[in-house]
């Protein structure tokens, strides 16, 4: 009898371990997903690692990560966070927290921003505390917990307020970086450029890094091939075939998150309809609304 290893040579070792399990277990594993270490993701992670290990200096280097919505930005940030989890220092009975991540408030509200940092640090604070009291507490905690990097996602929310509120929020970010010597990684959609470029000091402090939309090229084909290896389907799909690759790219419009979700649902469909492979016909038949059409779709 042929072994599973030789029978399912199109799969990764993890997928081979799942392929003979029940449909429900396989569908759950597919939808759960795994980390995709593609080239740009590795590049951003390496730059963030370099920033984390930077010596404490008066003017710390920072990063502005910009990407279209649903194109892998937050996944990279969460991946980095997972690689640098808090650690308990038993000698001092203090949690060491090298990296923290918060989401920017929906509007540039400094008090809300500080509250979010305190919540992430899981420290009690007075609900009636003033902005300056929260700021002092954050600076003290950053020193005690040896925080080296602050990640602020959805930074484009900054431009949702008045020009004065925007400037106040930018000044708060600058002060926090200056006084704690913590590296700040800000991330958002293209509007983040506008949030920073109106202030020469901010644009000079934050080095921009971009995650562009994907093109229908060999790199996109390789990414699909990697995804296929991880999907516990019993037959090979050959997703990097030019026609299939182009159909998936067209449906997802080159957006990484959409592409991953589309392939997941195609794999689930392949399990449920017993074909055990993703075909070009099923890609074309899938009722998938691309990102650019969703606002109109909701209105209809």
N, C-alpha and C positions, 0 to 999 in steps of 0.2 A: 504494500500500500504506500502511495506517495505521501510524504510528510507535508504538513501545512506549510513549512518553509519553502519547499520546492513547488507546491501547488499554487501558492499565492505570491509569486515572485514580483508582482507589480506593487506590492504593499510594503510599508515599513514594518519593523519588528513589532511596534506597538499595535498597528492595525491588524497584523496577522494574529495577535493574541485575542483580538475582538471579533474577527471575521466569522467565526462559527457560533457566536453567541446569538441570543434571540434578536428578533427585529427591533424590539423595544430598547434593548440595551445598546444596540448599534446606533439607533437613531439618537438616543440620549448622548452618546459619545460624540457623534457628529455635531450635534447642536452645541455641545459644550465647547468644542473648538480647542485649538492649541496655539501656542506662540509661533508666529512666522518670522524667522530671522532673516529677512531679505536684506539686500545690500544697503539701502538707505537707512533702514532701521538700525543695522549694525553701526553705520557711520555716526548716526545721532547718539547712540548709546556710548560709543567710544569717546565722543566729544564731551558728553556729560560726565563720564568717568574721569576724564582729564580735568574738568572743572571741579569735580568733587575733591580731587587730590591736590588742588592748587594751594600754595602757601597763603596764609592770611596776610594780605597787604591792604594798604589804605584804600585803593580803588580795585575792588574785586571784579574779575571778568564775569559777564553774564551772557545769557543766550535768549534769543527770541525765536521760538520754533513756530513756523507758519505753515499751515496746510489747509486745503479745502476741507469742508465738513465731511466727516466720516471717511477720512483717508488715512487712518492709522496713528494719528498724533497722540491721542490719549492712551492708546494701547502701548505705545513706546514709553510714555511717562510712567504708566503703571508697571510696566516690565522693569524699568529702572528702580522704581520704588521697591518692588518685590526682591530685588537683588541687594537691597540695603535696608533690611528690616531693623526695627528697634532691638536693642540688646540690653539686658539687665547687667549692670555693674554690681556684683555682689559685695564688693568691698565698701562701696559708698551707698549701697541700696538705692541707686539712682538709675533710671532708664537712659541709656545712650541712644540718641535718635539722630543719626547723621543726615537723613533726608526726610523732609516732610512735604506733603502735597495738599494744596487746597484749591478749590474752585473759586474763581473771582466772583464777587457778588454780582447780581444782575444789573446793578447800577454802582457807580464809583463811590461807595459808602465806606469810609475808613473804619468806622466803628464796627460795621458788619464784617469787614475784612479781618480785623483783629480778633473778633469773636470766632471766626472760622479757624484761625490759627490756634487759638486757645482750645477749641473743641478737638482739633486733631491731636494736640498735645495731651488731651484728656486731663486737663487741669481745672479745678474749680475756680470760678471768678464771680464777682458780685454782678448780678444783672444790672445794677444801677451804676456800675463803674464807668468813669469818664473815658474818653479816648486816650488821654494821657496816662491814666492808670493802667489801662489794658496794654498800652505800648511799653510801659516800664516793666510790667509783668512778663511780656513776651521777650524783652531783651534779657531779663534775668534768667528765664527758662532756656533761652537759646544758649546761654553760657553754661548753665548747669547740665543741660542735656547734650551739649557738644554738637548742636545743629550746624551743619556745614552747607546745606543746600535747601533752598525754599523753591518749590515748584508751584507756579500759579497758572492753572489751566483756565481756558475761556477768557483770556485777558482782553479780548475784543469787547467784552461788556463795558470796558472802561469808557468807550465813546458813547454810551447810552445816556450819560448825564450832561449837564451844562459844561461849558468850557472851563468855568471856575472849579467845578467839582472834579473834572478830569485832571486839571493841574494839581489840585490838592492831593488827589490819589497818586499821581506820578511822584509828587514830592514825598509822600509817605513811603512809597517803594524805595526811592533813593535814600531816604534817611535810614530806613531799616537796613538796607544793604551796607551803608557807610558805617553805622554805629555798631552793627553786629559782625561785620566782615563776613557775611554769609553770601554765597553765590546765589543769584536768583535766575531761575529758568522760567521765563514767561512763554505761554503757548496760546495760540488762537487761530482763527481763520484769517483770511487776507485782510480784514478790517483791522487786525492788530497792527499792521504797518502804519495805518493812519493814527492809531492810538499813541504810537511812539514817535513818529516822524515829526509831529508838530512841536516836539521838545528836543532841541539839538543835544542836550545833555543825555537824555534817555537813548536817543538813536546812536550816540557815540559809545554808550556803556553796554548796549546789548547787541551782540553779534548775531545777525539774522541767519537762520538755517531754514531751508524750505523742503517740504515734501510735495513734489508736484504730482498731478494726476498721472496715471499709468498710460503708456502707449502700447499699442498692439504690436509688440516686438518680441525678440527672443527672451528678454528678461521676464516679460509677462507670461510667456509660454513656460518658462522654467518655474515660475511661481505656481502656475496651474498644475504642473507636473508634481511639485512638492505637495500641494493640497491633495491631489489624487492619491498619492502614496499613503496619506494619512486617513483617507476615507475607507472604512472597512467594507468595501464592496467586493463581491466575489469574482467579478470579471473586470478586466482592464477597460478604461474608458478612452484613453489617449486624448486627454483634454488639450494637449499642446498641438494637436492637428490644426493646421492653419484655419480651416473653415470653422471648427468648433471654437478655437481660441478667439477668432474675430467675432463670432456670435455672442460669446460671453462678454467680451470687451464692449460690444455695442450695447448690450443690455445694462451693463454696470456703468457705462460711460467713463471707464477708467478709474473709478473710485474703489479703493481697496476694500473698504467695509462692505460695499454693495456686492463686489465680486465674491467675497468670502461667503456672504449670506446667500447669494444666488447659488453658488456651488453646493453649499450645505443643503439647501432645499431640493436641488436636483438630485443629490445623493439620497436624501430621504425618499424622494419620489421613486428613485430606482429600486429602493428596498421594498416600498409598498406595492409597486406594480410588478415586482418579481423579475425585472430585467437584470438587476444587479450590475448595471453599468449606465453611465450618463451618455446619451446619444445626442447628436446634432438635432435630430427631430424633436427630442424632448426639450432641448434648450429653446428652440424656436416656438414650441408650443406652450412653454411656461408663461403664465400670466404674471409677468414681472414689470412693474412700473419703474422706469429709470428715474434717477434723482431729479432731473430737470423737469419731469412731467408731474411730479407728485402734488404740487400746489394746485395745478389745474385739475388733477384727478380727484382731489378732495372736494373741490368746488362742484364737480359734476356729480 
